[in-house]
Amino acid sequence: MARYGKVGFCFVDEIPRVPRERLAPFADFVTPNVADVLGRFIALSPRIRPISDGLRVFGQAITVKLRPADNLMAHKAVDIAQPGDVLVIDTGKNYTNAPWGELLTQSCMKKGIAGLVIDGVIRDVAAIRELKFPIFCCGFTPNGCDKDGPGEVNTVITCGGQTIRPGDIILGDDDGVICVPLELLDETVEKTRDKVLAEERRREEIAQGILVRKGIDAELRRQGIIS
């Protein structure tokens, strides 16, 4: 793992990695369940939405910090990323210029990159929707970007109000995007599996006519609402 450049204009050529099989459970998890077991405080801003219904993405984060209206380091991030990675881009809150479009998407798909999460806007939306590449973004514009820099790849960034570190686990679906800190990976998988089983039991209760979850009245009594 090596760092090239200087603060503000640099890239790190590798991230902390885990075997792909440890990430495999996220292929079946949904974001609400994972968010619940991690304190309901890990979701990125709801303005970051999938560009089409039914898109899903999971993988380790390749983080990118761009100068507003520039995408030089987004291109370097594609070069660095490995199959299964998710690019996560901080545009410096620029929502008037698109650092991403069809050609970068084509490059990602050729390389096997899993998807993109960007706190910003993209362009070439119709073409990208045809490609069905998972992108989660804030909107669209035809305005493009320069390629001068500066910027950073694989440093700590903020995206959608959350701190994202290189190698953290990104999961996105129709409900939005969440970030699981890498050191909590195994704990999160275990707790989410338990959450899935609990929800299956609750569905069975509903099917049997138990429509209100046990403990609701007990909580109201504890708070002095009923006696």
PyRosetta script that sets phi, psi and omega in degrees:
from pyrosetta import init, pose_from_sequence

init()
pose = pose_from_sequence("MARYGKVGFCFVDEIPRVPRERLAPFADFVTPNVADVLGRFIALSPRIRPISDGLRVFGQAITVKLRPADNLMAHKAVDIAQPGDVLVIDTGKNYTNAPWGELLTQSCMKKGIAGLVIDGVIRDVAAIRELKFPIFCCGFTPNGCDKDGPGEVNTVITCGGQTIRPGDIILGDDDGVICVPLELLDETVEKTRDKVLAEERRREEIAQGILVRKGIDAELRRQGIIS")
pose.set_psi(1, 116.4)
pose.set_omega(1, -176.3)
pose.set_phi(2, -126.9)
pose.set_psi(2, 149.7)
pose.set_omega(2, 178.0)
pose.set_phi(3, -110.9)
pose.set_psi(3, 134.6)
pose.set_omega(3, -179.1)
pose.set_phi(4, -122.9)
pose.set_psi(4, 136.1)
pose.set_omega(4, 176.8)
pose.set_phi(5, 100.9)
pose.set_psi(5, -152.9)
pose.set_omega(5, -175.7)
pose.set_phi(6, -134.8)
pose.set_psi(6, 168.5)
pose.set_omega(6, 179.4)
pose.set_phi(7, -56.4)
pose.set_psi(7, 128.0)
pose.set_omega(7, -178.7)
pose.set_phi(8, 94.6)
pose.set_psi(8, -20.1)
pose.set_omega(8, 179.8)
pose.set_phi(9, -148.3)
pose.set_psi(9, 83.2)
pose.set_omega(9, -171.3)
pose.set_phi(10, -160.3)
pose.set_psi(10, 168.2)
pose.set_omega(10, 169.2)
pose.set_phi(11, -147.6)
pose.set_psi(11, 150.4)
pose.set_omega(11, 173.0)
pose.set_phi(12, -108.9)
pose.set_psi(12, 131.4)
pose.set_omega(12, -167.3)
pose.set_phi(13, -85.4)
pose.set_psi(13, 0.3)
pose.set_omega(13, 179.5)
pose.set_phi(14, -152.4)
pose.set_psi(14, 161.9)
pose.set_omega(14, 177.9)
pose.set_phi(15, -124.5)
pose.set_psi(15, 161.5)
pose.set_omega(15, 171.6)
pose.set_phi(16, -63.6)
pose.set_psi(16, 123.9)
pose.set_omega(16, -174.1)
pose.set_phi(17, -117.0)
pose.set_psi(17, 150.2)
pose.set_omega(17, 173.4)
pose.set_phi(18, -121.7)
pose.set_psi(18, 156.4)
pose.set_omega(18, 177.7)
pose.set_phi(19, -58.7)
pose.set_psi(19, 143.7)
pose.set_omega(19, -176.3)
pose.set_phi(20, -58.8)
pose.set_psi(20, -31.0)
pose.set_omega(20, -178.8)
pose.set_phi(21, -64.8)
pose.set_psi(21, -25.9)
pose.set_omega(21, 176.5)
pose.set_phi(22, -72.5)
pose.set_psi(22, -21.5)
pose.set_omega(22, 177.1)
pose.set_phi(23, -89.4)
pose.set_psi(23, -15.0)
pose.set_omega(23, -171.9)
pose.set_phi(24, -54.0)
pose.set_psi(24, -36.8)
pose.set_omega(24, -179.6)
pose.set_phi(25, -58.0)
pose.set_psi(25, -26.3)
pose.set_omega(25, -178.1)
pose.set_phi(26, -68.4)
pose.set_psi(26, -14.8)
pose.set_omega(26, 176.0)
pose.set_phi(27, -63.5)
pose.set_psi(27, -25.4)
pose.set_omega(27, -178.2)
pose.set_phi(28, -107.5)
pose.set_psi(28, -13.8)
pose.set_omega(28, -178.7)
pose.set_phi(29, -76.7)
pose.set_psi(29, 152.6)
pose.set_omega(29, 171.3)
pose.set_phi(30, -110.1)
pose.set_psi(30, 152.3)
pose.set_omega(30, -174.6)
pose.set_phi(31, -60.2)
pose.set_psi(31, -37.5)
pose.set_omega(31, -179.7)
pose.set_phi(32, -60.9)
pose.set_psi(32, -39.0)
pose.set_omega(32, -179.6)
pose.set_phi(33, -66.5)
pose.set_psi(33, -43.3)
pose.set_omega(33, 179.6)
pose.set_phi(34, -66.9)
pose.set_psi(34, -40.9)
pose.set_omega(34, 178.4)
pose.set_phi(35, -60.8)
pose.set_psi(35, -39.2)
pose.set_omega(35, -179.6)
pose.set_phi(36, -61.7)
pose.set_psi(36, -42.0)
pose.set_omega(36, -175.0)
pose.set_phi(37, -79.3)
pose.set_psi(37, -10.0)
pose.set_omega(37, 177.3)
pose.set_phi(38, -112.4)
pose.set_psi(38, 33.9)
pose.set_omega(38, 169.7)
pose.set_phi(39, 85.0)
pose.set_psi(39, 6.8)
pose.set_omega(39, 177.4)
pose.set_phi(40, 56.8)
pose.set_psi(40, 39.3)
pose.set_omega(40, -174.8)
pose.set_phi(41, -143.9)
pose.set_psi(41, 24.2)
pose.set_omega(41, -172.9)
pose.set_phi(42, -118.5)
pose.set_psi(42, 3.4)
pose.set_omega(42, -177.9)
pose.set_phi(43, -78.1)
pose.set_psi(43, 141.7)
pose.set_omega(43, 171.3)
pose.set_phi(44, -72.0)
pose.set_psi(44, 164.0)
pose.set_omega(44, -178.6)
pose.set_phi(45, -50.2)
pose.set_psi(45, 139.1)
pose.set_omega(45, 179.1)
pose.set_phi(46, -66.6)
pose.set_psi(46, -7.8)
pose.set_omega(46, 174.9)
pose.set_phi(47, -72.1)
pose.set_psi(47, -16.3)
pose.set_omega(47, 177.4)
pose.set_phi(48, -88.3)
pose.set_psi(48, 106.6)
pose.set_omega(48, -171.4)
pose.set_phi(49, -124.6)
pose.set_psi(49, 154.7)
pose.set_omega(49, 174.2)
pose.set_phi(50, -67.6)
pose.set_psi(50, 146.1)
pose.set_omega(50, -177.8)
pose.set_phi(51, -75.8)
pose.set_psi(51, -15.6)
pose.set_omega(51, 176.6)
pose.set_phi(52, -144.5)
pose.set_psi(52, 152.8)
pose.set_omega(52, 176.3)
pose.set_phi(53, -65.7)
pose.set_psi(53, 146.4)
pose.set_omega(53, 173.6)
pose.set_phi(54, 86.3)
pose.set_psi(54, 1.5)
pose.set_omega(54, 179.0)
pose.set_phi(55, -77.6)
pose.set_psi(55, 141.0)
pose.set_omega(55, 176.3)
pose.set_phi(56, -135.4)
pose.set_psi(56, 148.6)
pose.set_omega(56, 174.7)
pose.set_phi(57, -150.3)
pose.set_psi(57, 144.0)
pose.set_omega(57, 168.9)
pose.set_phi(58, -151.5)
pose.set_psi(58, 151.4)
pose.set_omega(58, 179.0)
pose.set_phi(59, 158.8)
pose.set_psi(59, 178.5)
pose.set_omega(59, 179.1)
pose.set_phi(60, -82.2)
pose.set_psi(60, 147.6)
pose.set_omega(60, -172.1)
pose.set_phi(61, -84.2)
pose.set_psi(61, 129.1)
pose.set_omega(61, 160.8)
pose.set_phi(62, -100.1)
pose.set_psi(62, 112.5)
pose.set_omega(62, -172.2)
pose.set_phi(63, -91.6)
pose.set_psi(63, 144.2)
pose.set_omega(63, -177.2)
pose.set_phi(64, -137.9)
pose.set_psi(64, 130.7)
pose.set_omega(64, 173.6)
pose.set_phi(65, -118.3)
pose.set_psi(65, 119.4)
pose.set_omega(65, -175.8)
pose.set_phi(66, -108.1)
pose.set_psi(66, 150.7)
pose.set_omega(66, 164.1)
pose.set_phi(67, -71.4)
pose.set_psi(67, 138.0)
pose.set_omega(67, 178.4)
pose.set_phi(68, -51.8)
pose.set_psi(68, 132.7)
pose.set_omega(68, 178.5)
pose.set_phi(69, 70.5)
pose.set_psi(69, 24.3)
pose.set_omega(69, 176.9)
pose.set_phi(70, -138.5)
pose.set_psi(70, 143.1)
pose.set_omega(70, -179.5)
pose.set_phi(71, -131.8)
pose.set_psi(71, 22.4)
pose.set_omega(71, 180.0)
pose.set_phi(72, -52.6)
pose.set_psi(72, -48.3)
pose.set_omega(72, -173.6)
pose.set_phi(73, -79.0)
pose.set_psi(73, -14.4)
pose.set_omega(73, 170.6)
pose.set_phi(74, -65.0)
pose.set_psi(74, -39.1)
pose.set_omega(74, 177.6)
pose.set_phi(75, -65.0)
pose.set_psi(75, -40.9)
pose.set_omega(75, 178.8)
pose.set_phi(76, -66.3)
pose.set_psi(76, -33.8)
pose.set_omega(76, 178.4)
pose.set_phi(77, -63.1)
pose.set_psi(77, -39.5)
pose.set_omega(77, 176.8)
pose.set_phi(78, -62.4)
pose.set_psi(78, -38.4)
pose.set_omega(78, 179.0)
pose.set_phi(79, -64.1)
pose.set_psi(79, -39.1)
pose.set_omega(79, -176.2)
pose.set_phi(80, -79.4)
pose.set_psi(80, -35.6)
pose.set_omega(80, -172.6)
pose.set_phi(81, -61.5)
pose.set_psi(81, 150.7)
pose.set_omega(81, 177.1)
pose.set_phi(82, -110.8)
pose.set_psi(82, 163.0)
pose.set_omega(82, 178.0)
pose.set_phi(83, -52.7)
pose.set_psi(83, 134.2)
pose.set_omega(83, -179.8)
pose.set_phi(84, 92.7)
pose.set_psi(84, -11.8)
pose.set_omega(84, 178.5)
pose.set_phi(85, -75.2)
pose.set_psi(85, 159.1)
pose.set_omega(85, 175.6)
pose.set_phi(86, -117.8)
pose.set_psi(86, 125.4)
pose.set_omega(86, 175.0)
pose.set_phi(87, -80.0)
pose.set_psi(87, 132.1)
pose.set_omega(87, 178.9)
pose.set_phi(88, -125.3)
pose.set_psi(88, 118.9)
pose.set_omega(88, -169.5)
pose.set_phi(89, -118.8)
pose.set_psi(89, 130.0)
pose.set_omega(89, 170.3)
pose.set_phi(90, -102.3)
pose.set_psi(90, 115.1)
pose.set_omega(90, -177.5)
pose.set_phi(91, -93.1)
pose.set_psi(91, 6.7)
pose.set_omega(91, -174.9)
pose.set_phi(92, 70.7)
pose.set_psi(92, 31.2)
pose.set_omega(92, 178.7)
pose.set_phi(93, 62.3)
pose.set_psi(93, 34.1)
pose.set_omega(93, 175.0)
pose.set_phi(94, -93.5)
pose.set_psi(94, 115.7)
pose.set_omega(94, -179.4)
pose.set_phi(95, -116.5)
pose.set_psi(95, 17.5)
pose.set_omega(95, 179.9)
pose.set_phi(96, -111.6)
pose.set_psi(96, -14.9)
pose.set_omega(96, 179.0)
pose.set_phi(97, -127.4)
pose.set_psi(97, 137.7)
pose.set_omega(97, -177.4)
pose.set_phi(98, -97.2)
pose.set_psi(98, 114.8)
pose.set_omega(98, 175.9)
pose.set_phi(99, -85.1)
pose.set_psi(99, 5.2)
pose.set_omega(99, -175.5)
pose.set_phi(100, -138.2)
pose.set_psi(100, 142.8)
pose.set_omega(100, 177.8)
pose.set_phi(101, -155.5)
pose.set_psi(101, -162.1)
pose.set_omega(101, -173.3)
pose.set_phi(102, -63.2)
pose.set_psi(102, -41.4)
pose.set_omega(102, -172.8)
pose.set_phi(103, -68.5)
pose.set_psi(103, -40.9)
pose.set_omega(103, 174.1)
pose.set_phi(104, -63.4)
pose.set_psi(104, -37.3)
pose.set_omega(104, 177.7)
pose.set_phi(105, -62.1)
pose.set_psi(105, -43.8)
pose.set_omega(105, 178.2)
pose.set_phi(106, -59.7)
pose.set_psi(106, -42.0)
pose.set_omega(106, 178.8)
pose.set_phi(107, -61.7)
pose.set_psi(107, -43.2)
pose.set_omega(107, 179.4)
pose.set_phi(108, -61.8)
pose.set_psi(108, -44.7)
pose.set_omega(108, -178.6)
pose.set_phi(109, -64.3)
pose.set_psi(109, -40.0)
pose.set_omega(109, 178.1)
pose.set_phi(110, -61.8)
pose.set_psi(110, -33.3)
pose.set_omega(110, -177.4)
pose.set_phi(111, -87.6)
pose.set_psi(111, -14.4)
pose.set_omega(111, -179.2)
pose.set_phi(112, 89.0)
pose.set_psi(112, 15.2)
pose.set_omega(112, 175.1)
pose.set_phi(113, -65.1)
pose.set_psi(113, 139.0)
pose.set_omega(113, -168.7)
pose.set_phi(114, -76.4)
pose.set_psi(114, -33.6)
pose.set_omega(114, -176.9)
pose.set_phi(115, 172.5)
pose.set_psi(115, -175.1)
pose.set_omega(115, -176.3)
pose.set_phi(116, -135.8)
pose.set_psi(116, 136.4)
pose.set_omega(116, 169.2)
pose.set_phi(117, -123.3)
pose.set_psi(117, 124.2)
pose.set_omega(117, -175.8)
pose.set_phi(118, -137.4)
pose.set_psi(118, 127.1)
pose.set_omega(118, 172.6)
pose.set_phi(119, -85.2)
pose.set_psi(119, 74.3)
pose.set_omega(119, -175.2)
pose.set_phi(120, 177.6)
pose.set_psi(120, -163.8)
pose.set_omega(120, -175.7)
pose.set_phi(121, -117.2)
pose.set_psi(121, 160.8)
pose.set_omega(121, 178.1)
pose.set_phi(122, -127.4)
pose.set_psi(122, 175.1)
pose.set_omega(122, 174.5)
pose.set_phi(123, -136.6)
pose.set_psi(123, -179.2)
pose.set_omega(123, -175.2)
pose.set_phi(124, 61.3)
pose.set_psi(124, 39.8)
pose.set_omega(124, -170.8)
pose.set_phi(125, -62.5)
pose.set_psi(125, -44.9)
pose.set_omega(125, -177.7)
pose.set_phi(126, -60.1)
pose.set_psi(126, -44.5)
pose.set_omega(126, -179.8)
pose.set_phi(127, -65.1)
pose.set_psi(127, -40.4)
pose.set_omega(127, -179.0)
pose.set_phi(128, -69.0)
pose.set_psi(128, -37.7)
pose.set_omega(128, 176.2)
pose.set_phi(129, -61.2)
pose.set_psi(129, -37.9)
pose.set_omega(129, 176.9)
pose.set_phi(130, -62.0)
pose.set_psi(130, -34.7)
pose.set_omega(130, -179.5)
pose.set_phi(131, -75.4)
pose.set_psi(131, -20.1)
pose.set_omega(131, 179.9)
pose.set_phi(132, 60.9)
pose.set_psi(132, 30.7)
pose.set_omega(132, 175.8)
pose.set_phi(133, -80.6)
pose.set_psi(133, 130.6)
pose.set_omega(133, -176.4)
pose.set_phi(134, -69.6)
pose.set_psi(134, 111.9)
pose.set_omega(134, 175.3)
pose.set_phi(135, -127.8)
pose.set_psi(135, 133.6)
pose.set_omega(135, 176.8)
pose.set_phi(136, -119.9)
pose.set_psi(136, 120.5)
pose.set_omega(136, -172.1)
pose.set_phi(137, -148.7)
pose.set_psi(137, -178.0)
pose.set_omega(137, -176.7)
pose.set_phi(138, -99.1)
pose.set_psi(138, -8.5)
pose.set_omega(138, -177.8)
pose.set_phi(139, 154.8)
pose.set_psi(139, -164.1)
pose.set_omega(139, -171.1)
pose.set_phi(140, -136.2)
pose.set_psi(140, 150.2)
pose.set_omega(140, 172.8)
pose.set_phi(141, -156.5)
pose.set_psi(141, 150.6)
pose.set_omega(141, 173.8)
pose.set_phi(142, -80.0)
pose.set_psi(142, -12.0)
pose.set_omega(142, -177.7)
pose.set_phi(143, -67.7)
pose.set_psi(143, 131.4)
pose.set_omega(143, 177.9)
pose.set_phi(144, -93.9)
pose.set_psi(144, -161.3)
pose.set_omega(144, -174.0)
pose.set_phi(145, -134.7)
pose.set_psi(145, 161.2)
pose.set_omega(145, 169.4)
pose.set_phi(146, -79.7)
pose.set_psi(146, 172.8)
pose.set_omega(146, 176.6)
pose.set_phi(147, -134.3)
pose.set_psi(147, 61.6)
pose.set_omega(147, -178.4)
pose.set_phi(148, -115.0)
pose.set_psi(148, -20.1)
pose.set_omega(148, -171.4)
pose.set_phi(149, 83.7)
pose.set_psi(149, -172.1)
pose.set_omega(149, -3.0)
pose.set_phi(150, -76.6)
pose.set_psi(150, -163.1)
pose.set_omega(150, -179.4)
pose.set_phi(151, 160.3)
pose.set_psi(151, 173.5)
pose.set_omega(151, -178.1)
pose.set_phi(152, -139.2)
pose.set_psi(152, 147.3)
pose.set_omega(152, 173.6)
pose.set_phi(153, -125.9)
pose.set_psi(153, 132.1)
pose.set_omega(153, 177.9)
pose.set_phi(154, 65.4)
pose.set_psi(154, 44.1)
pose.set_omega(154, 164.9)
pose.set_phi(155, -120.2)
pose.set_psi(155, 171.1)
pose.set_omega(155, -179.8)
pose.set_phi(156, -69.9)
pose.set_psi(156, 132.0)
pose.set_omega(156, -178.9)
pose.set_phi(157, -129.9)
pose.set_psi(157, 172.2)
pose.set_omega(157, 168.6)
pose.set_phi(158, -117.0)
pose.set_psi(158, 128.6)
pose.set_omega(158, 179.4)
pose.set_phi(159, -137.7)
pose.set_psi(159, 122.0)
pose.set_omega(159, -179.9)
pose.set_phi(160, 60.9)
pose.set_psi(160, 31.3)
pose.set_omega(160, 178.1)
pose.set_phi(161, 82.4)
pose.set_psi(161, 2.1)
pose.set_omega(161, 179.3)
pose.set_phi(162, -115.5)
pose.set_psi(162, 145.8)
pose.set_omega(162, 174.5)
pose.set_phi(163, -79.0)
pose.set_psi(163, 126.7)
pose.set_omega(163, 179.8)
pose.set_phi(164, -120.7)
pose.set_psi(164, 128.6)
pose.set_omega(164, 178.4)
pose.set_phi(165, -110.1)
pose.set_psi(165, 150.1)
pose.set_omega(165, 177.0)
pose.set_phi(166, -54.4)
pose.set_psi(166, 130.8)
pose.set_omega(166, 179.0)
pose.set_phi(167, 93.4)
pose.set_psi(167, -12.8)
pose.set_omega(167, 175.3)
pose.set_phi(168, -59.9)
pose.set_psi(168, 159.9)
pose.set_omega(168, -176.4)
pose.set_phi(169, -93.8)
pose.set_psi(169, 125.1)
pose.set_omega(169, 178.3)
pose.set_phi(170, -105.9)
pose.set_psi(170, 133.7)
pose.set_omega(170, 174.9)
pose.set_phi(171, -133.4)
pose.set_psi(171, 126.3)
pose.set_omega(171, 179.4)
pose.set_phi(172, -133.4)
pose.set_psi(172, 142.3)
pose.set_omega(172, 174.8)
pose.set_phi(173, -153.4)
pose.set_psi(173, -162.2)
pose.set_omega(173, -176.4)
pose.set_phi(174, -61.3)
pose.set_psi(174, -23.7)
pose.set_omega(174, -179.6)
pose.set_phi(175, -83.1)
pose.set_psi(175, -13.7)
pose.set_omega(175, -179.4)
pose.set_phi(176, 132.7)
pose.set_psi(176, -156.5)
pose.set_omega(176, -174.5)
pose.set_phi(177, -128.5)
pose.set_psi(177, 138.7)
pose.set_omega(177, 174.6)
pose.set_phi(178, -127.6)
pose.set_psi(178, 160.0)
pose.set_omega(178, 177.5)
pose.set_phi(179, -125.3)
pose.set_psi(179, 123.8)
pose.set_omega(179, 177.3)
pose.set_phi(180, -102.9)
pose.set_psi(180, 118.2)
pose.set_omega(180, 176.7)
pose.set_phi(181, -55.1)
pose.set_psi(181, 137.1)
pose.set_omega(181, -173.5)
pose.set_phi(182, -57.0)
pose.set_psi(182, -37.2)
pose.set_omega(182, -177.0)
pose.set_phi(183, -70.3)
pose.set_psi(183, -12.9)
pose.set_omega(183, 178.5)
pose.set_phi(184, -101.1)
pose.set_psi(184, 11.7)
pose.set_omega(184, -173.8)
pose.set_phi(185, -56.2)
pose.set_psi(185, -58.4)
pose.set_omega(185, -174.3)
pose.set_phi(186, -66.2)
pose.set_psi(186, -40.4)
pose.set_omega(186, 176.8)
pose.set_phi(187, -60.3)
pose.set_psi(187, -41.9)
pose.set_omega(187, -179.2)
pose.set_phi(188, -65.8)
pose.set_psi(188, -41.8)
pose.set_omega(188, 178.3)
pose.set_phi(189, -60.7)
pose.set_psi(189, -46.3)
pose.set_omega(189, -179.2)
pose.set_phi(190, -61.8)
pose.set_psi(190, -47.9)
pose.set_omega(190, -178.0)
pose.set_phi(191, -67.6)
pose.set_psi(191, -35.5)
pose.set_omega(191, -179.6)
pose.set_phi(192, -69.6)
pose.set_psi(192, -38.3)
pose.set_omega(192, 175.2)
pose.set_phi(193, -59.1)
pose.set_psi(193, -42.5)
pose.set_omega(193, 177.1)
pose.set_phi(194, -63.1)
pose.set_psi(194, -39.6)
pose.set_omega(194, 178.8)
pose.set_phi(195, -62.8)
pose.set_psi(195, -41.8)
pose.set_omega(195, 178.9)
pose.set_phi(196, -61.2)
pose.set_psi(196, -44.0)
pose.set_omega(196, 178.8)
pose.set_phi(197, -63.8)
pose.set_psi(197, -40.2)
pose.set_omega(197, 179.0)
pose.set_phi(198, -63.2)
pose.set_psi(198, -39.6)
pose.set_omega(198, 179.1)
pose.set_phi(199, -69.7)
pose.set_psi(199, -33.2)
pose.set_omega(199, 175.4)
pose.set_phi(200, -64.5)
pose.set_psi(200, -40.9)
pose.set_omega(200, 176.9)
pose.set_phi(201, -63.7)
pose.set_psi(201, -39.0)
pose.set_omega(201, 179.8)
pose.set_phi(202, -66.7)
pose.set_psi(202, -37.0)
pose.set_omega(202, 176.0)
pose.set_phi(203, -62.0)
pose.set_psi(203, -39.6)
pose.set_omega(203, 177.7)
pose.set_phi(204, -63.8)
pose.set_psi(204, -40.3)
pose.set_omega(204, 177.3)
pose.set_phi(205, -61.1)
pose.set_psi(205, -44.1)
pose.set_omega(205, 179.8)
pose.set_phi(206, -61.3)
pose.set_psi(206, -42.7)
pose.set_omega(206, 179.1)
pose.set_phi(207, -61.7)
pose.set_psi(207, -29.1)
pose.set_omega(207, 179.4)
pose.set_phi(208, -86.4)
pose.set_psi(208, 0.0)
pose.set_omega(208, 176.9)
pose.set_phi(209, 98.8)
pose.set_psi(209, 3.5)
pose.set_omega(209, 177.1)
pose.set_phi(210, -87.5)
pose.set_psi(210, 90.9)
pose.set_omega(210, -168.2)
pose.set_phi(211, -87.4)
pose.set_psi(211, -22.8)
pose.set_omega(211, 179.2)
pose.set_phi(212, -111.6)
pose.set_psi(212, 129.3)
pose.set_omega(212, -176.3)
pose.set_phi(213, -61.0)
pose.set_psi(213, 142.2)
pose.set_omega(213, 175.9)
pose.set_phi(214, -61.0)
pose.set_psi(214, 143.2)
pose.set_omega(214, 176.3)
pose.set_phi(215, 97.4)
pose.set_psi(215, -9.2)
pose.set_omega(215, -178.9)
pose.set_phi(216, -65.1)
pose.set_psi(216, -49.1)
pose.set_omega(216, 179.2)
pose.set_phi(217, -65.3)
pose.set_psi(217, -35.1)
pose.set_omega(217, 178.6)
pose.set_phi(218, -62.2)
pose.set_psi(218, -39.4)
pose.set_omega(218, 178.1)
pose.set_phi(219, -68.0)
pose.set_psi(219, -38.5)
pose.set_omega(219, 177.4)
pose.set_phi(220, -65.3)
pose.set_psi(220, -37.2)
pose.set_omega(220, 175.8)
pose.set_phi(221, -65.8)
pose.set_psi(221, -42.9)
pose.set_omega(221, -179.6)
pose.set_phi(222, -59.1)
pose.set_psi(222, -33.7)
pose.set_omega(222, -178.2)
pose.set_phi(223, -92.1)
pose.set_psi(223, 4.2)
pose.set_omega(223, 175.3)
pose.set_phi(224, 76.9)
pose.set_psi(224, 17.5)
pose.set_omega(224, 180.0)
pose.set_phi(225, -79.8)
pose.set_psi(225, -39.8)
pose.set_omega(225, 173.9)
pose.set_phi(226, -128.1)
pose.set_psi(226, 164.9)
pose.set_omega(226, -179.7)
pose.set_phi(227, -112.1)
pose.dump_pdb("model.pdb")
